[in-house]
Amino acid sequence: MAVSKRLQAIVSLIEGHCLADIGCDHGYVIMEALRQKRIQKAYACDVAPGPLDNAKRNIHLHHLEEQVTCLLMDGIKELPSDVDSIVIAGMGASLMIDILEQGKSHIKKGIHFYFCPHKDASLLREYVSKQGFRIEQECVVEEDGHFYPIMKLVYTNTPYSLTQSEILYGVSCRKDTTYSLFLQKEQEKWKQIVAHMPKHKRTEANQRLQILENMRRQS
């Protein structure tokens, strides 16, 4: 089974006994986490029958029926009580926030979450910090010319504040070559944006560039 760099990076952060993959698609995260013995059992969850059927076929193909249960369900509201780790990936931050908002009354302290938003990661960071999800670790993976942030969090029910640089570019982020390249590309992008803006409208964009300059010096 070929697993992408992005999914490998998600799996590398996973710890726990029972994992739920929300929007499981083909079930690759679960199967790889089981193969690496990072979990003992899992629930493959999806709101759509088609993706769930894909996961069922793969789970059967790899003889994992005793360890993986497939659930047709929406979000995290009806997750079994033995779940201690939750993966939500393959969607934008706004949809992730909707899932958390609809299911937040069912989230127990100490549950770990693993997020990989396709876009608007800053919205997700701002939301989770205000809702009491502590970001423990982040990394950035490049795949097919796109940079993906991957986050490991634990629910504490204690809100806290993030700096603007943390909201925009990550908390406790692994400072490796990929992260340095990501910051470089962001800086180049914002320089182009500033160059095409009227001078009287450049204040916010220049602040973004200053944040990036400071972060690149630290990385």
C-alpha positions as a printed Julia matrix, in Angstrom:
219×3 Matrix{Float64}:
   0.0    0.0    0.0
   1.54   3.3   -1.12
   1.04   6.05   1.46
   1.61   9.71   0.59
   4.1   11.92   2.43
   1.2   13.85   3.91
  -0.49  10.77   5.36
   2.85   9.43   6.59
   3.41  12.7    8.45
  -0.04  12.49  10.06
   0.55   8.91  11.16
   3.98   9.79  12.6
   2.26  12.03  15.18
  -0.49   9.6   16.21
  -0.53   8.05  19.66
  -3.32   6.31  21.52
  -5.36   3.14  21.76
  -8.41   3.82  19.58
  -8.41   6.15  16.57
 -11.37   7.63  14.7
 -10.71   8.9   11.18
 -13.4   11.43  10.24
 -13.86  11.54   6.48
 -11.82   8.36   6.16
 -11.87   8.14   2.34
  -9.92   4.92   1.58
  -8.93   4.22   5.19
  -5.21   4.64   4.49
  -4.42   6.57   7.7
  -5.99   3.88   9.86
  -4.29   1.03   8.04
  -0.87   2.67   8.26
  -1.33   3.55  11.94
  -2.21  -0.09  12.65
   0.73  -1.33  10.6
   3.08   0.85  12.65
   1.36  -0.3   15.87
   0.56   3.28  16.87
  -3.01   2.25  17.73
  -4.79  -0.99  18.64
  -8.17  -0.41  17.02
 -10.01   2.19  14.95
 -13.25   3.53  13.55
 -13.37   4.53   9.89
 -16.06   7.23   9.67
 -17.63   9.01   6.73
 -20.86  10.83   5.99
 -20.99   9.41   2.44
 -21.53   5.71   1.6
 -19.13   5.75  -1.37
 -15.93   6.66   0.5
 -16.92   4.36   3.36
 -17.33   1.46   0.92
 -13.82   2.2   -0.37
 -12.5    1.96   3.17
 -14.43  -1.27   3.79
 -12.88  -2.89   0.72
  -9.36  -1.91   1.75
  -9.9   -3.05   5.32
 -11.17  -6.41   4.07
  -8.26  -6.69   1.63
  -5.77  -6.23   4.48
  -7.69  -8.53   6.88
  -8.3   -5.79   9.46
 -12.01  -6.38  10.14
 -11.37  -7.36  13.77
  -9.56  -4.09  14.48
 -11.52  -1.6   12.35
 -15.22  -0.76  12.47
 -16.76   1.31   9.65
 -19.36   3.89  10.69
 -21.66   5.88   8.4
 -21.98   9.07  10.44
 -21.72  12.85  10.27
 -18.91  14.48  12.24
 -17.93  13.48  15.77
 -21.26  13.73  17.6
 -21.88   9.97  17.76
 -18.38   8.58  18.24
 -18.04   5.56  20.55
 -16.75   6.33  24.05
 -13.49   4.37  23.65
 -12.08   6.81  21.05
  -9.03   8.65  22.39
  -7.57  10.0   19.13
  -9.29  11.68  16.19
  -7.96  12.46  12.71
  -9.65  15.08  10.54
  -7.89  15.67   7.22
  -8.61  16.17   3.54
 -10.86  19.23   3.93
 -10.67  22.97   4.53
 -10.43  24.58   7.95
 -13.98  25.98   7.81
 -15.49  22.49   7.53
 -13.22  21.24  10.32
 -14.43  24.07  12.54
 -18.06  23.18  11.72
 -17.4   19.56  12.73
 -15.81  20.62  16.03
 -18.51  23.19  16.75
 -21.33  20.68  16.2
 -19.63  18.0   18.28
 -17.86  20.0   21.0
 -20.26  18.96  23.76
 -19.18  15.34  23.17
 -15.41  15.96  23.37
 -13.68  14.68  26.49
 -10.59  16.17  28.08
  -7.38  14.44  27.05
  -8.53  13.38  23.58
  -5.88  13.97  20.92
  -6.72  15.48  17.54
  -4.7   15.43  14.33
  -5.61  18.01  11.7
  -4.4   18.56   8.14
  -6.4   21.43   6.63
  -6.14  22.03   2.89
  -6.62  25.78   3.36
  -7.22  28.53   5.93
  -5.08  26.92   8.65
  -4.92  30.25  10.5
  -8.7   30.15  11.03
  -8.4   26.7   12.58
  -5.55  27.71  14.91
  -7.46  30.74  16.13
 -10.61  28.69  16.72
  -8.99  25.77  18.56
  -6.99  28.02  20.9
 -10.16  29.86  21.95
 -12.01  26.55  22.44
  -9.38  24.91  24.65
  -7.52  22.65  22.22
  -3.81  22.97  23.01
  -1.59  22.71  19.92
   1.28  20.44  20.96
   3.17  20.12  17.7
   3.05  21.09  14.03
   4.96  20.26  10.89
   4.69  21.22   7.22
   4.74  18.72   4.35
   5.18  19.58   0.68
   3.25  17.42  -1.76
   2.59  18.09  -5.45
   3.75  21.68  -5.1
   1.44  22.45  -2.18
   2.38  22.94   1.49
   0.2   21.2    4.08
   0.29  22.04   7.8
  -0.2   19.06  10.09
  -1.22  19.67  13.71
  -1.3   17.55  16.83
  -3.57  18.87  19.59
  -5.02  17.76  22.92
  -8.34  18.96  24.32
  -7.89  20.64  27.72
 -11.02  22.84  27.83
  -8.74  25.74  28.79
  -8.75  28.59  26.26
  -5.49  30.43  25.59
  -4.08  33.09  23.28
  -1.75  32.74  20.31
   0.55  35.38  18.86
  -0.16  36.61  15.35
   2.84  34.71  14.01
   1.59  31.49  15.64
  -1.89  31.97  14.18
  -0.49  32.54  10.7
   2.46  30.15  10.56
   2.17  27.53  13.26
   2.77  26.61  16.89
   5.83  24.6   17.99
   6.42  23.9   14.32
   9.19  21.5   13.33
  11.94  23.72  11.93
  13.17  21.61   9.04
  14.03  22.24   5.39
  10.39  22.03   4.28
   9.27  24.6    6.84
  12.08  26.96   5.78
  11.03  26.58   2.15
   7.4   27.22   3.09
   8.33  30.48   4.83
  10.48  31.5    1.87
   7.62  30.91  -0.58
   5.23  32.83   1.66
   7.65  35.74   1.83
   8.03  35.79  -1.96
   4.25  35.69  -2.38
   3.67  38.6   -0.02
   6.41  40.68  -1.62
   4.57  40.29  -4.92
   1.3   41.26  -3.27
   2.82  44.38  -1.73
   4.44  45.38  -5.03
   1.02  45.54  -6.7
  -0.79  47.37  -3.89
  -1.25  51.14  -3.55
   1.13  52.49  -0.89
  -1.68  53.64   1.39
  -3.03  50.06   1.59
   0.22  48.27   2.37
   0.21  48.44   6.17
  -1.23  44.99   6.88
   0.77  43.3    4.11
   3.99  44.91   5.37
   3.21  43.62   8.86
   2.88  40.13   7.38
   6.26  40.52   5.69
   7.85  41.61   8.97
   6.46  38.52  10.7
   7.87  36.32   7.95
  11.26  38.04   8.13
  11.42  37.44  11.89
  10.36  33.81  11.55
  12.87  33.08   8.81
  15.65  34.41  11.04
  14.52  32.03  13.8
  14.05  28.93  11.61
